Amino acid sequence: MGYDYTSIGFYTFDCLGRPVRDIPPGGGTLFIDEIEMAVSGAAGAAVIAAAKHGLKCLAVGGVGDDLMADWVLQRLQHFDVDVSMIQRLTGVGTSSSIVLTRADGSRPALHMRGATGAFEIAEADFDRVLDAKVVHIGGVGLMDKMDGAPSAHLFAEAKKRGAITTVDVFAAAEKDLANVVGLLPHTDYFLPSIEEARVLSGREDIEDVAGFFLDKGVTCCILTLGENGAYYRHSNGDRFLMPAFDIEMVCSCGCGDAFNAGIATGLVRDMDPESMVRFAQATSALNATGLGSQAGVTSFDHTVAFTQHRTKAAIGS
């Protein structure tokens, strides 16, 4: 195969500052300690973290014809990500965020949706886009032209070609399930946060939430639970809870996306399920130790070494 990992969907330019304690009134100014820039988004953050782990990666999505696009493409190429399938679109800006990171790592943001909603993948490009061991769609719910039938068709073809498929979503309401449901029968690993999964399923209990998506055709559902770790449930009956690593949080931006990159790395390297999810948890934890997506992720060996650190006990501990 041409690539280890194809990451399709949401690519965004982030400008981040911390610690932000307040917004100054009027035209006032408050001083902060750090300002950084990062490529983020459910596809962008994941593809860079995967590239740092040594995967050969293809980025697929859209950017505008602006300075933010120039920087996003340059940054992706810095990590040897192939950007030949990133579309530069006129008349729309690059998806961009101003991220106000608080001292506790939480990060309210101001976001412009931009080009993520405007790119399309032509069937003539399927040979290139799907030539990967793992094909990921990140940001379902934000891709106006790709959500629904186009993405479902793409993933059906990915499965025909033998790819492992993974999906992450942006879900704010139960109605967003319409953008997801067609993908699920073609999805090997569904990777939402527990908050998104509860919104989509209308259920509360973790077992019930995971069961909802398995009933929709997903092979395996892995729910990220924030500080409570991750819950794995496979259609073959296997299930387990993987505790989170105990870290000092700097910024939570991109933690779920870094987790997805860890899952992709585990799949490419044929890890067993528990090792894979533990590695993904370590990737997410390292991501949170720096300002901006993937900031704390440096290499595969570094992430493996980090998995030796102490973890929290379980949900509710």
N, C-alpha and C positions, 0 to 999 in steps of 0.2 A: 504493500500500500504506500501511497505517496506521503501520507502524514500519519502521525500518531493521533492527532486531535484537531478536529475542525470545530471552531466555536462561532456560532451564528447568533446574531441578534443585536443586543443593546451595548453600544459603545459610546462612552461619554467622556468628555473633558471635565475634570474636577479641579476647582481651586478651593483649598481647604485652609482653615485657620483654627488655631487653638492656643489657650483655652478661651472660649467665648462665654462670658458670664452674663452678658446683657447686650442689647442693641442700644446704642447711644441715641438720645432724643434729638430731634431736629437734624441739623447738619453736624452734630458733634462727633468726636473721635475717641475711641478707647484703644489702648495698646494691648497687643497680644504677643505671645512668645514665638510662635511658629506660623509660617505660611508655606504651603507646598502645592505642587501640581501633581495630578495623577491621571492615568487612564483608568476609568472605572466602568461600571455597568456590568450586568450579569454575564455578558460575553467577554467584554474587554478585560475586566479584572481576572476572570478565570483563565483567559488565554495567556496572559503574562505570567501568572503564577505557575501554570503548567509548563511554560517555556523555561522558567527558572528551574524547574525540576528536571529539565533535560528533554522534554517532549518536543518533537517536530510539529509545529503548529501552523494552522491556516486560520486567519481571521476573515470572517464574512459578515458584512453589515454595511452601514452607510454613514458617511460624514458629509458635512457641508463643504462649501467652497470658501473657507475662511481661515483665519490664523489658528483657531483652535484645531481645525482639521490637520493643518500642517504639523502641529505639535503632536497630536495623537498618532499620526502615521510615523513620524520620526521616532516617537517613544516605542511603539510596537516593533519597529525595525531594530531598535537598539537591543532588544531581547531576541533578535533573529526570528521574529514572527513574520510569516509570509503575509503581506498585505495586498497581494494582487487581486483579491476578491472583495476588497473594501471599495465601495462605490462612492465617488465624489459627486454630490448632487448639487445642482444649482437651484437657487430660489428658496433654499432652506438652510438653516444654520446647523452646525454640529451640535448634537445633544450635549448639554453642558449643565453643570451644577456649581453653585456656591455653597460649600459645606461649612457649617458653623459648629465645630466640634467642642463640646463642653468638657470640663475637667474630668468628668466621670466616663468619657468616651462616647457618650450618646451624641448623635450628630443630626440635628435638624438641618434641612437643606432647602434651597431654592433651586428649582429645576426647570430647564427649558427642554421640551421633548425633542424637537428638532428632527434630524435626519433618520433616527431610528424608526420613525413611522413612515418613512418615504422610500426605503430601499425594497427591491424585489429580487428574487432569485429566479432567473429564467431556466427553463428545463434544459436548454443547451449548456448550462453551466453545471448540471448535476454531476457529470463525470468528474469534474475538478473538486467540487464542494464535498462530495461523498466519498472521496478516495482517502479514507481515514479509518483507523481501528475504532475510534470513539468519535461520534458526531453529537455535538451538544447544541441545544437551543436555549439561550438564556435571555429572559425578558419577555416571555409570552404575555401578552396583554398590553405591550407598548409598541408592537410592530404592526401598525395599522394595515399595511399592504400585504404582510405575510401571515398575520394571525388567521386562524381558522383553517379553511380548506387548503390554502397554499402550503402551510406548514405540515398539515396532515399528509398531503400528497408527497412532500419532500421526505418525510420520515418513513412513510410506507416504502418508498424507493430505497431509502437507506437500509432498512431491514432486509429487503430483497437482495441487496448487495453484500450482506453479512456484517454490517457495521453494528457496534454497540451504541445504543442511543440513550442520551441523558437529557433531562428537561428541568429547567427552573423557570419560575413564573414571577410576574408582578400582579398581585391580586389585591384589590381593594374592596370588592363586593362579590356576593355569590353569583351575580350575573356574569362575572368574568370566567366562570366555568365553561361558557360557550366557546371561548377561545382555546380552551385546553382539551376538552373532551375528545375531539377528533384525533389528537396526538396520542392519547393514552394507550390504545391497543398496539401502538408501534413503539412504545417507550419501555426500555429495559430498566432504567433507574429514574424515578421521579424524585426530585430533590427540593421540595419547597420548605420554607420555614414553617414551624407549627402554626404561627399566626396566619400565614397565607393559606395553609391547608385547612384550617378551621373555617376561614371565610369561604373557601370554595366548596367545602363539603357540607357546611351547615351543622357539623358535629363537633363535639367538645373533647370527649375521651380520646386519648392517643391511639388506642387499639381500634376504636371505631373510625377514626380519621383515616388511619392507614388502610383499614379494611375497605373503606369507601373507594379508594383509588385502585386497590387490587381488583375490586369488583368491576371497575371500569376498564380493566385490561392491562394495567401496569404489571410488569414482572416483579419489580422490587420498589418499595417506597422507603426512602430514607428521610426522616423528618429532622431538621435541625432545630434544637431546643434552646439556643443561646447558652447561658451559663449552666444549664442542666444537661448539656451534651447533645447526643443524637440518638434517634431511635430507628433501628433497622428492622424491616419486616419484608420477607420474601414470599412469593407465591408458593414456594415449596414447603412453607411452614416455619422456616428458620426466622428467629427474631431475637434481638438483644438490644440493650441500652448501653451506649458507650459514653462514659462520663466526660465532662469537659476538662481541659487543662486549667490549672490554677495559675493565672497570670495577672499582672498589673495592666489593666486596660489603658491604652492610649487613645485609640480610635476604632470604632466598630464598623467603619465604612468598608464594605467589600468582604466582610467575614464569611458570609454565605457563599459568595462567589469563589473565594479562596478554598472553601470546603469542597466545592464542585471540582476545582482543579485537582485537589487531593484525591477525590474519587476517580477522576480520569487517569491520574498517575498510577493509582493502585490497579486499575483495570488494564492499563498498558503493560504494567509490570507483573501482571497475573498474581497479585496478592490475594490471600484468602479474605473473606468478608470482614472479619474482625480487624485484621491488620490494615485493610484498606480504609475502614471507617476511622480507626485510630489515627492513621496517617492523615486523613482528611481533617480530623479534629486538630491535629498538630499544625497543619497548614493554616487553618482558620485562626488558631491561637497566635501563631507567629504574625499573621496579618495584623492582628489587633495590637501588636507591640510597637507599631510605627504609625505615623500620621499619613493616611491615604491608603488606598487599595494596594495590596501586595508589599507594602513598605517593609514589613518585617520578614518577608519570605526571601531567602537568598539562594538556596540550592537544595537538591534532593538529599545530599548527605547531611546538611544542617537540619533539615526537617526530620530525618530519621533519628538523628541524635536527640532532638528535642522530645521525641516520643518516650524517652526514658524518664522524663520529669514526672513529678507527683501529679495525680489527677484527683478531682473531687469524687465523692462516693457515688451519688446517684440522684435521680430526681427527688426533690424534696429535702435533700440533705442540707 
